[in-house]
Amino acid sequence: MSRFPSRFFVRLGSVVLVASTRLLQFHCYTFWVRKLIVNADDFGLTAGVNRAIVETHTAGVVSSTTLMANGLQFDDAVTLARATPSLSVGCHVVLVDGTPVSPTHTVDTLRAIRSAEPENFYTSLSAFAARATLGGFDRDQLVDEVVAQIRKIQSTGLQVTHLDTHKHAHIFPEILNALLRAARICGVRAIRNPIVPIKALPARLFKGKPHLWKRYSQVRVLHTFARHFLKQTKRAGLLTPDGVLGVIETGASESGGFSSLLRQTLAALPDGTWELVCHPGYNDADLAAVNTRLRDSRDEERRLLTSAELRKFLDEQKIEVIGYREFAQQSAESRS
């Protein structure tokens, strides 16, 4: 209030009071209210994963999901999504550990040509990261493949509300730029912010959990890309939450590990709008045939995400769960 001259307070005190109230309301909406987008990745991976995602939405706290255009159970996921219009559906862009949607000869720089499966993408994240960092991917091929994946979902009549990537590949600038270009081409308004809020994840949370130290260290290193991500996303005019949770916690191997870590992380959640990444599913025969490290943890996450205890905890923490569709609408309203 110091910017107003003292004479303004005396003559227009009621006006100043109204103005300060409006400023306070805007501040609370933007910085003080904690909102959480609960997004289930891997929609389309297996029928059991599809079923679990819909269950955790209709009977739990999952508000959004991202569909794999090259998933084995893509058609099943589309059928379920059409029957569940309240579920925001985005595109889980797959550029590593999967198969292109584009004709393979048009995306040769994206494929692991010298591997045992030359028609597929790289299966090793480290090899993918090295190639992305060194500029080994053709930029136009990257954009074309991302567009192809988004268009495949849009062709079913589903609205693609947001984008993210398998293995959080768009943390790398080369991949991010391709997603931003593809989003503009396809009219997608929002993208996952892959940056984990380090302040909400103090090292003490992982004391006695050496199996999570590697991922915690990787998250801290990748945090160096945060400034570039925010700058490029803003320049492209896309919406993005304040950051992501669940990257480290997912797959915690001990019983109740995910639940315990998640509660501690949510309790320390800063003000703003955040995204919780989750992977609910059924650890069945179909999942056993898929290349994934997440098996028993999918069952644990499914149970937690439909539990009354988690709903109660979110209410106690005054954390509002919203979907990506609502996030885009509320962001547009706050700008107007």
TIBAVEX-292240 format. One record per atom (N, C-alpha, C): residue in one letter; x, y, z. Coordinates in steps of 0.05 Angstrom, whole numbers, padded with zeros to 5 digits, always signed. Layout:
aXYZ;...
***
This chain:
m+00016-00024+00000;m+00000+00000+00000;m+00017+00025+00000;s+00043+00022+00004;s+00060+00046+00006;s+00061+00062-00020;r+00053+00050-00042;r+00054+00065-00068;r+00033+00086-00069;f+00012+00086-00052;f-00008+00106-00052;f+00000+00129-00034;p-00003+00154-00042;p+00003+00177-00025;p-00017+00178-00001;s-00008+00190+00022;s-00024+00190+00046;s-00050+00205+00041;r-00050+00225+00024;r-00075+00240+00018;r-00096+00222+00006;f-00087+00202-00009;f-00105+00183-00022;f-00120+00167-00001;f-00107+00159+00020;f-00119+00144+00042;f-00141+00160+00056;v-00136+00186+00060;v-00155+00203+00075;v-00180+00208+00059;r-00177+00214+00034;r-00200+00222+00017;r-00215+00198+00005;l-00201+00177+00000;l-00213+00154-00014;l-00208+00128+00001;g-00212+00129+00027;g-00206+00106+00043;g-00222+00082+00035;s-00248+00085+00030;s-00265+00062+00023;s-00257+00049-00004;v-00248+00067-00022;v-00239+00057-00048;v-00214+00041-00045;v-00196+00051-00028;v-00171+00036-00023;v-00177+00009-00011;l-00196+00008+00007;l-00203-00017+00020;l-00213-00037+00000;v-00230-00028-00018;v-00241-00046-00039;v-00218-00056-00057;a-00200-00038-00065;a-00178-00045-00082;a-00160-00065-00069;s-00154-00061-00043;s-00136-00080-00029;s-00149-00107-00027;t-00176-00108-00023;t-00190-00133-00021;t-00187-00149-00047;r-00190-00135-00070;r-00188-00148-00095;r-00160-00159-00100;l-00140-00144-00092;l-00112-00153-00094;l-00108-00178-00077;l-00119-00178-00053;l-00117-00201-00035;l-00130-00225-00048;q-00153-00222-00059;q-00167-00245-00071;q-00151-00256-00095;f-00140-00239-00111;f-00124-00248-00134;f-00099-00263-00124;h-00087-00252-00103;h-00062-00265-00092;h-00069-00293-00081;c-00091-00295-00068;c-00099-00321-00057;c-00104-00341-00079;y-00118-00333-00100;y-00124-00351-00121;y-00099-00361-00135;t-00080-00343-00139;t-00056-00350-00154;t-00035-00364-00138;f-00031-00355-00113;f-00008-00365-00098;f-00015-00381-00073;w-00037-00376-00061;w-00044-00388-00035;w-00060-00413-00037;v-00077-00415-00057;v-00094-00438-00059;v-00078-00461-00072;r-00079-00484-00059;r-00064-00507-00069;r-00083-00525-00086;k-00076-00528-00111;k-00092-00544-00129;k-00074-00567-00139;l-00087-00590-00144;l-00072-00613-00152;l-00086-00627-00176;i-00071-00630-00198;i-00080-00646-00220;i-00069-00674-00216;v-00086-00694-00214;v-00077-00721-00210;v-00079-00735-00237;n-00056-00740-00249;n-00056-00751-00276;n-00045-00779-00277;a-00060-00797-00288;a-00052-00825-00291;a-00039-00829-00318;d-00014-00836-00319;d+00001-00841-00344;d-00006-00869-00354;d+00002-00874-00379;d+00002-00901-00392;d-00026-00911-00399;f-00045-00893-00403;f-00072-00901-00413;f-00067-00914-00440;g-00078-00938-00444;g-00074-00952-00469;g-00052-00974-00468;l-00038-00976-00446;l-00016-00996-00443;l-00027-01024-00443;t-00046-01030-00424;t-00059-01056-00423;t-00088-01051-00415;a-00104-01072-00418;a-00133-01069-00410;a-00135-01065-00380;g-00118-01078-00365;g-00118-01075-00336;g-00111-01047-00327;v-00091-01035-00340;v-00084-01007-00335;v-00107-00989-00342;n-00119-00993-00365;n-00142-00977-00373;n-00164-00978-00352;r-00171-01002-00344;r-00193-01006-00325;r-00186-00992-00298;a-00161-00994-00290;a-00153-00982-00264;a-00155-00952-00266;i-00147-00940-00288;i-00148-00911-00291;i-00176-00901-00289;v-00195-00914-00303;v-00223-00906-00302;v-00234-00909-00273;e-00227-00931-00260;e-00236-00936-00233;e-00226-00914-00214;t-00200-00907-00217;t-00189-00887-00198;t-00199-00859-00204;h-00212-00856-00228;h-00226-00830-00233;h-00254-00830-00222;t-00269-00851-00229;t-00297-00852-00221;t-00301-00857-00191;a-00282-00871-00178;a-00285-00877-00150;a-00262-00867-00133;g-00245-00850-00146;g-00222-00839-00132;g-00215-00811-00139;v-00190-00804-00139;v-00181-00776-00142;v-00168-00770-00168;v-00164-00790-00185;v-00152-00785-00211;v-00170-00766-00228;s-00158-00745-00238;s-00174-00725-00253;s-00167-00724-00283;s-00144-00734-00290;s-00135-00733-00317;s-00119-00758-00324;t-00115-00763-00349;t-00098-00785-00358;t-00085-00777-00384;t-00064-00792-00391;t-00052-00787-00417;t-00050-00813-00432;l-00060-00813-00457;l-00064-00836-00474;l-00040-00841-00492;m-00030-00866-00493;m-00008-00873-00511;m-00020-00880-00538;a-00013-00864-00558;a-00024-00868-00585;a-00014-00895-00597;n+00009-00904-00587;n+00019-00930-00597;n+00016-00952-00576;g-00002-00948-00557;g-00007-00968-00536;g-00020-00993-00547;l-00015-01016-00535;l-00026-01041-00544;l-00057-01041-00542;q-00067-01027-00522;q-00096-01026-00517;q-00107-00998-00522;f-00098-00986-00543;f-00107-00959-00551;f-00137-00958-00555;d-00148-00976-00571;d-00176-00976-00578;d-00193-00980-00553;d-00185-00997-00535;d-00200-01002-00510;d-00200-00976-00494;a-00177-00962-00492;a-00176-00937-00477;a-00194-00916-00489;v-00195-00915-00515;v-00213-00895-00529;v-00242-00900-00522;t-00250-00926-00522;t-00277-00933-00515;t-00284-00925-00487;l-00266-00930-00468;l-00271-00922-00440;l-00271-00892-00437;a-00253-00878-00451;a-00253-00849-00449;a-00278-00836-00459;r-00289-00847-00481;r-00314-00836-00492;r-00337-00840-00472;a-00336-00862-00456;a-00357-00867-00437;a-00352-00852-00410;t-00330-00838-00408;t-00323-00824-00384;t-00315-00795-00391;p-00334-00779-00400;p-00327-00752-00409;p-00316-00733-00388;s-00320-00739-00363;s-00309-00722-00342;s-00279-00725-00338;l-00267-00745-00351;l-00239-00750-00349;l-00224-00735-00371;s-00206-00717-00363;s-00190-00702-00382;s-00169-00721-00394;v-00168-00721-00421;v-00150-00740-00435;v-00129-00725-00451;g-00104-00730-00445;g-00083-00718-00460;g-00068-00738-00476;c-00045-00731-00487;c-00029-00749-00503;c-00003-00754-00488;h+00002-00780-00483;h+00027-00789-00470;h+00047-00794-00493;v+00061-00774-00501;v+00079-00776-00524;v+00102-00796-00518;v+00104-00816-00535;v+00124-00837-00532;v+00146-00833-00553;l+00170-00828-00544;l+00193-00825-00563;l+00216-00843-00554;v+00212-00857-00532;v+00232-00877-00523;v+00217-00901-00513;d+00228-00925-00519;d+00216-00950-00510;d+00188-00954-00522;g+00186-00952-00548;g+00161-00956-00561;g+00164-00957-00592;t+00142-00955-00606;t+00142-00957-00635;t+00130-00931-00647;p+00142-00921-00669;p+00131-00896-00681;p+00103-00901-00692;v+00087-00879-00692;v+00061-00879-00705;v+00065-00871-00734;s+00085-00855-00740;s+00091-00847-00768;s+00103-00871-00783;p+00101-00871-00809;p+00115-00891-00825;p+00145-00892-00817;t+00156-00915-00812;t+00182-00917-00800;t+00204-00903-00817;h+00201-00904-00844;h+00222-00892-00861;h+00223-00862-00859;t+00202-00850-00848;t+00201-00820-00846;t+00213-00810-00819;v+00219-00828-00801;v+00230-00820-00775;v+00255-00837-00769;d+00273-00840-00788;d+00296-00857-00785;d+00315-00847-00763;t+00317-00821-00758;t+00335-00811-00738;t+00325-00816-00709;l+00299-00822-00707;l+00287-00828-00681;l+00290-00857-00673;r+00296-00874-00692;r+00296-00903-00687;r+00324-00913-00680;a+00323-00935-00665;a+00349-00948-00657;a+00356-00968-00679;i+00366-00957-00701;i+00370-00973-00725;i+00390-00996-00721;r+00410-00991-00704;r+00431-01011-00700;r+00425-01031-00678;s+00400-01031-00669;s+00392-01049-00647;s+00379-01074-00658;a+00371-01092-00640;a+00357-01116-00649;a+00329-01110-00660;e+00318-01087-00653;e+00292-01079-00663;e+00294-01052-00677;p+00305-01052-00701;p+00311-01026-00715;p+00287-01009-00722;e+00263-01021-00720;e+00238-01006-00726;e+00228-00990-00703;n+00240-00995-00679;n+00230-00983-00654;n+00248-00959-00646;f+00237-00944-00626;f+00253-00923-00614;f+00274-00936-00596;y+00292-00919-00586;y+00312-00928-00566;y+00298-00939-00541;t+00307-00961-00531;t+00296-00971-00506;t+00311-00960-00481;s+00336-00952-00486;s+00352-00941-00464;s+00348-00911-00461;l+00340-00903-00438;l+00336-00874-00433;l+00362-00859-00435;s+00384-00871-00425;s+00410-00858-00426;s+00419-00854-00455;a+00415-00874-00472;a+00422-00871-00500;a+00405-00849-00514;f+00379-00849-00507;f+00361-00829-00518;f+00370-00801-00509;a+00376-00798-00483;a+00385-00772-00472;a+00410-00762-00485;a+00429-00780-00490;a+00454-00772-00503;a+00449-00762-00531;r+00431-00776-00546;r+00425-00768-00573;r+00410-00742-00574;a+00392-00738-00555;a+00376-00713-00553;a+00394-00690-00546;t+00413-00695-00527;t+00431-00673-00519;t+00450-00665-00540;l+00459-00685-00556;l+00479-00679-00577;l+00466-00671-00604;g+00439-00669-00604;g+00426-00660-00629;g+00425-00681-00650;g+00423-00706-00642;g+00423-00728-00662;g+00397-00733-00675;f+00375-00721-00665;f+00349-00725-00677;f+00343-00703-00697;d+00331-00710-00719;d+00322-00690-00738;d+00298-00675-00726;r+00299-00649-00725;r+00278-00633-00711;r+00251-00636-00725;d+00251-00636-00751;d+00225-00639-00765;d+00213-00666-00761;q+00230-00687-00760;q+00220-00714-00755;q+00208-00716-00727;l+00221-00703-00707;l+00210-00703-00680;l+00182-00690-00680;v+00179-00667-00693;v+00153-00653-00693;v+00133-00670-00708;d+00140-00682-00730;d+00122-00698-00746;d+00111-00722-00730;e+00129-00735-00715;e+00120-00758-00699;e+00102-00750-00676;v+00109-00728-00663;v+00091-00719-00641;v+00064-00711-00652;v+00064-00697-00674;v+00038-00689-00687;v+00022-00714-00694;a+00036-00734-00705;a+00022-00759-00713;a+00009-00772-00689;q+00022-00772-00666;q+00011-00785-00642;q-00013-00769-00632;i-00011-00743-00632;i-00034-00726-00623;i-00057-00729-00642;r-00052-00728-00668;r-00073-00730-00688;r-00088-00757-00687;k-00073-00778-00680;k-00086-00804-00679;k-00107-00804-00657;i-00101-00791-00634;i-00121-00789-00612;i-00144-00771-00620;q-00137-00748-00632;q-00158-00729-00640;q-00177-00741-00661;s-00166-00759-00678;s-00183-00770-00699;s-00205-00788-00688;t-00203-00796-00662;t-00224-00812-00650;t-00247-00794-00639;g-00244-00768-00641;g-00264-00750-00630;g-00258-00740-00602;l-00237-00751-00590;l-00229-00742-00563;l-00214-00715-00564;q-00220-00698-00545;q-00205-00673-00542;q-00179-00679-00527;v-00157-00671-00539;v-00131-00674-00526;v-00126-00649-00509;t-00129-00652-00483;t-00128-00629-00465;t-00099-00621-00458;h-00080-00639-00460;h-00053-00633-00451;h-00033-00653-00462;l-00008-00647-00459;l+00014-00665-00468;l+00033-00671-00445;d+00044-00695-00445;d+00067-00702-00429;d+00083-00723-00445;t+00104-00733-00433;t+00121-00752-00448;t+00128-00776-00431;h+00130-00799-00444;h+00139-00823-00431;h+00168-00819-00422;k+00174-00826-00397;k+00200-00823-00385;k+00207-00793-00381;h+00187-00776-00383;h+00191-00747-00379;h+00213-00736-00399;a+00212-00747-00424;a+00232-00740-00444;a+00233-00711-00450;h+00211-00696-00447;h+00212-00668-00455;h+00226-00650-00435;i+00240-00662-00416;i+00257-00646-00398;i+00281-00636-00415;f+00287-00650-00437;f+00310-00642-00454;f+00300-00621-00474;p+00315-00600-00477;p+00307-00577-00494;p+00299-00585-00523;e+00314-00604-00535;e+00307-00612-00562;e+00279-00624-00564;i+00272-00640-00544;i+00246-00654-00544;i+00224-00634-00537;l+00230-00616-00518;l+00211-00596-00510;l+00203-00578-00533;n+00223-00570-00549;n+00217-00552-00572;n+00198-00566-00592;a+00202-00592-00596;a+00185-00607-00614;a+00157-00609-00603;l+00154-00613-00577;l+00127-00615-00565;l+00113-00588-00567;l+00127-00566-00563;l+00114-00540-00564;l+00105-00534-00592;r+00121-00540-00612;r+00113-00536-00640;r+00089-00553-00647;a+00089-00578-00638;a+00067-00597-00644;a+00042-00588-00630;a+00044-00578-00606;a+00021-00568-00591;a+00007-00545-00606;r+00023-00527-00616;r+00011-00504-00631;r-00002-00514-00657;i+00010-00533-00670;i-00001-00544-00695;i-00028-00557-00690;c-00029-00572-00668;c-00053-00588-00662;c-00073-00574-00644;g-00067-00550-00635;g-00086-00536-00618;g-00088-00546-00589;v-00067-00558-00579;v-00067-00567-00551;v-00057-00543-00534;r-00071-00539-00511;r-00066-00515-00495;r-00047-00518-00472;a-00042-00542-00463;a-00027-00545-00438;a-00006-00568-00440;i+00014-00566-00424;i+00036-00586-00424;i+00045-00590-00396;r+00054-00614-00390;r+00064-00621-00363;r+00090-00605-00358;n+00092-00595-00334;n+00117-00583-00325;n+00132-00606-00311;p+00154-00616-00323;p+00168-00639-00312;p+00187-00633-00289;i+00186-00608-00279;i+00205-00600-00258;i+00193-00607-00231;v+00208-00621-00215;v+00200-00628-00188;v+00207-00605-00169;p+00189-00596-00152;p+00195-00575-00133;p+00214-00585-00111;i+00239-00578-00113;i+00259-00589-00094;i+00253-00581-00065;k+00242-00558-00061;k+00236-00549-00034;k+00215-00567-00021;a+00198-00580-00037;a+00178-00598-00026;a+00189-00626-00022;l+00214-00631-00030;l+00226-00657-00027;l+00253-00656-00013;p+00253-00648+00012;p+00278-00647+00027;p+00291-00675+00029;a+00317-00676+00029;a+00331-00701+00029;a+00323-00719+00052;r+00314-00708+00075;r+00307-00724+00098;r+00284-00743+00092;l+00268-00737+00072;l+00246-00755+00066;l+00256-00781+00056;f+00280-00782+00045;f+00291-00806+00033;f+00312-00819+00050;k+00314-00810+00075;k+00332-00823+00093;k+00324-00852+00098;g+00343-00870+00096;g+00336-00898+00099;g+00323-00911+00075;k+00323-00897+00052;k+00311-00907+00027;k+00332-00905+00004;p+00354-00920+00006;p+00376-00918-00014;p+00367-00924-00042;h+00345-00940-00045;h+00336-00947-00072;h+00324-00923-00086;l+00319-00901-00072;l+00308-00877-00084;l+00328-00855-00086;w+00352-00859-00076;w+00372-00837-00077;w+00380-00831-00105;k+00383-00851-00122;k+00391-00846-00150;k+00371-00828-00164;r+00345-00834-00161;r+00324-00818-00174;r+00323-00790-00162;y+00327-00788-00136;y+00328-00762-00123;y+00351-00745-00134;s+00374-00757-00137;s+00397-00743-00148;s+00392-00734-00177;q+00379-00752-00193;q+00373-00745-00221;q+00354-00722-00222;v+00334-00721-00205;v+00314-00700-00204;v+00328-00673-00198;r+00347-00673-00180;r+00361-00649-00173;r+00377-00639-00196;v+00390-00657-00210;v+00406-00649-00233;v+00388-00638-00256;l+00366-00651-00261;l+00348-00642-00282;l+00334-00616-00276;h+00335-00608-00250;h+00323-00583-00242;h+00337-00559-00256;t+00362-00564-00266;t+00376-00543-00280;t+00362-00534-00306;f+00344-00551-00316;f+00329-00544-00341;f+00305-00527-00335;a+00299-00522-00310;a+00274-00509-00302;a+00271-00482-00316;r+00291-00465-00315;r+00288-00438-00326;r+00283-00439-00356;h+00297-00457-00370;h+00293-00459-00399;h+00264-00469-00405;f+00255-00488-00390;f+00228-00499-00394;f+00207-00476-00392;l+00208-00462-00370;l+00188-00441-00365;l+00189-00419-00386;k+00214-00412-00394;k+00217-00391-00414;k+00205-00399-00441;q+00211-00423-00450;q+00202-00433-00476;q+00172-00437-00476;t+00161-00448-00454;t+00133-00453-00453;t+00117-00427-00453;k+00126-00407-00438;k+00113-00381-00438;k+00115-00369-00466;r+00137-00371-00479;r+00141-00359-00505;r+00121-00372-00526;a+00117-00398-00522;a+00099-00413-00540;a+00069-00408-00534;g+00064-00395-00511;g+00036-00389-00503;g+00021-00413-00492;l+00036-00433-00482;l+00022-00456-00470;l+00020-00454-00440;l+00000-00466-00429;l-00005-00467-00401;l+00010-00491-00389;t+00020-00487-00364;t+00033-00509-00351;t+00031-00505-00320;p+00027-00527-00305;p+00026-00525-00276;p+00053-00515-00265;d+00054-00512-00239;d+00079-00502-00226;d+00100-00523-00224;g+00093-00548-00227;g+00113-00569-00225;g+00099-00596-00222;v+00115-00617-00218;v+00105-00644-00218;v+00114-00659-00193;l+00097-00677-00183;l+00103-00694-00160;l+00099-00723-00168;g+00111-00741-00153;g+00107-00769-00158;g+00129-00782-00174;v+00147-00766-00185;v+00169-00777-00202;v+00187-00795-00185;i+00194-00786-00162;i+00211-00802-00144;i+00196-00823-00130;e+00172-00816-00121;e+00156-00834-00104;e+00146-00859-00119;t+00139-00856-00145;t+00128-00878-00160;t+00148-00901-00160;g+00137-00925-00153;g+00153-00949-00154;g+00168-00954-00128;a+00163-00938-00107;a+00176-00943-00081;a+00170-00972-00073;s+00191-00988-00069;s+00187-01017-00068;s+00176-01028-00041;e+00182-01014-00019;e+00172-01025+00006;e+00142-01022+00009;s+00130-01039+00024;s+00101-01038+00027;s+00092-01012+00039;g+00073-00999+00025;g+00064-00973+00035;g+00083-00950+00029;g+00105-00956+00014;g+00125-00936+00008;g+00114-00912-00007;f+00099-00917-00028;f+00088-00896-00044;f+00069-00879-00027;s+00052-00892-00012;s+00032-00878+00005;s+00046-00860+00025;s+00066-00871+00039;s+00080-00855+00059;s+00094-00831+00048;l+00109-00835+00026;l+00124-00813+00014;l+00105-00792+00002;l+00083-00802-00010;l+00064-00783-00022;l+00051-00765-00001;r+00044-00776+00021;r+00031-00759+00042;r+00051-00738+00052;q+00076-00746+00056;q+00096-00727+00065;q+00101-00705+00044;t+00101-00713+00019;t+00105-00694-00003;t+00082-00674-00005;l+00057-00685-00003;l+00033-00667-00005;l+00031-00649+00019;a+00040-00658+00042;a+00039-00641+00066;a+00057-00617+00063;a+00079-00620+00048;a+00099-00599+00043;a+00094-00584+00017;l+00072-00589+00004;l+00066-00578-00022;l+00064-00547-00021;p+00080-00533-00037;p+00078-00504-00038;p+00051-00495-00049;d+00045-00469-00046;d+00021-00458-00058;d+00023-00459-00089;g+00001-00461-00102;g+00001-00462-00131;g-00015-00485-00142;t-00011-00491-00168;t-00024-00513-00181;t-00002-00533-00189;w-00005-00558-00180;w+00015-00578-00184;w+00003-00603-00197;e+00020-00619-00208;e+00010-00644-00220;e+00023-00668-00206;l+00006-00687-00198;l+00015-00712-00187;l+00014-00733-00209;v+00038-00744-00215;v+00039-00765-00235;v+00035-00792-00221;c+00017-00808-00231;c+00012-00834-00219;c+00009-00856-00241;h+00011-00881-00232;h+00010-00903-00251;h-00007-00926-00240;p-00033-00922-00236;p-00050-00943-00226;p-00053-00965-00247;g-00058-00990-00237;g-00061-01012-00256;g-00067-01037-00242;y-00069-01059-00257;y-00072-01086-00246;y-00048-01102-00255;n-00034-01114-00236;n-00011-01129-00242;n-00020-01157-00251;d-00028-01159-00276;d-00039-01183-00287;d-00021-01195-00309;a-00030-01215-00322;a-00014-01229-00343;a-00007-01210-00366;d-00025-01192-00373;d-00020-01173-00395;d+00003-01154-00387;l+00003-01145-00362;l+00025-01127-00353;l+00052-01142-00352;a+00051-01168-00346;a+00075-01184-00345;a+00089-01185-00372;a+00074-01182-00393;a+00085-01184-00420;a+00096-01157-00430;v+00093-01136-00414;v+00101-01109-00422;v+00127-01102-00408;n+00144-01087-00423;n+00169-01078-00412;n+00165-01054-00394;t+00162-01058-00368;t+00158-01036-00348;t+00169-01045-00321;r+00181-01026-00307;r+00191-01032-00280;r+00168-01030-00259;l+00146-01018-00267;l+00124-01014-00249;l+00103-01037-00250;r+00103-01054-00230;r+00085-01077-00230;r+00068-01077-00205;d+00080-01087-00182;d+00065-01087-00157;d+00057-01059-00149;s+00073-01039-00156;s+00067-01011-00147;s+00042-01001-00160;r+00034-01012-00184;r+00010-01003-00197;r-00015-01011-00180;d-00014-01035-00169;d-00035-01044-00152;d-00037-01027-00127;e-00014-01020-00115;e-00013-01004-00091;e-00024-00976-00097;e-00017-00964-00119;e-00026-00938-00126;e-00057-00938-00132;r-00066-00959-00145;r-00095-00961-00150;r-00111-00961-00124;r-00101-00977-00105;r-00115-00978-00079;r-00115-00951-00064;l-00092-00938-00065;l-00089-00913-00051;l-00107-00891-00064;l-00106-00890-00090;l-00121-00869-00105;l-00151-00871-00103;t-00161-00894-00094;t-00190-00898-00090;t-00197-00899-00060;s-00177-00893-00043;s-00182-00896-00014;s-00196-00871-00003;a-00213-00876+00017;a-00225-00854+00032;a-00205-00838+00048;e-00184-00852+00056;e-00163-00839+00072;e-00149-00817+00056;l-00143-00822+00031;l-00130-00802+00014;l-00148-00778+00010;r-00173-00783+00004;r-00193-00761+00001;r-00194-00744+00026;k-00195-00757+00049;k-00196-00742+00074;k-00170-00726+00078;f-00148-00738+00072;f-00122-00724+00075;f-00121-00699+00057;l-00130-00701+00032;l-00130-00678+00014;l-00148-00656+00025;d-00171-00664+00036;d-00190-00645+00047;d-00177-00631+00071;e-00164-00646+00088;e-00151-00635+00112;e-00128-00616+00104;q-00115-00622+00082;q-00093-00605+00073;q-00103-00581+00056;k-00130-00581+00052;k-00142-00560+00035;k-00130-00559+00007;i-00127-00583-00004;i-00117-00585-00032;i-00140-00593-00050;e-00146-00576-00069;e-00168-00581-00088;e-00158-00596-00112;v-00171-00618-00119;v-00164-00634-00142;v-00180-00624-00167;i-00165-00618-00188;i-00177-00609-00213;i-00165-00625-00236;g-00178-00624-00259;g-00168-00637-00283;g-00154-00616-00301;y-00141-00626-00322;y-00127-00608-00340;y-00147-00590-00355;r-00171-00600-00360;r-00191-00584-00374;r-00199-00560-00356;e-00203-00565-00330;e-00210-00544-00311;e-00186-00525-00308;f-00162-00536-00308;f-00138-00519-00305;f-00136-00499-00328;a-00141-00508-00352;a-00140-00490-00375;a-00161-00469-00373;q-00185-00477-00365;q-00208-00458-00363;q-00202-00437-00341;q-00193-00446-00318;q-00188-00428-00296;q-00165-00409-00302;s-00145-00419-00316;s-00122-00402-00324;s-00131-00380-00343;a-00148-00388-00362;a-00159-00368-00381;a-00175-00347-00367;e-00191-00355-00348;e-00208-00336-00333;e-00191-00317-00316;s-00170-00327-00304;s-00153-00310-00287;s-00138-00290-00304;r-00134-00296-00329;r-00119-00277-00347;r-00138-00255-00358;s-00164-00262-00359;s-00183-00243-00371;s-00191-00221-00351;
***
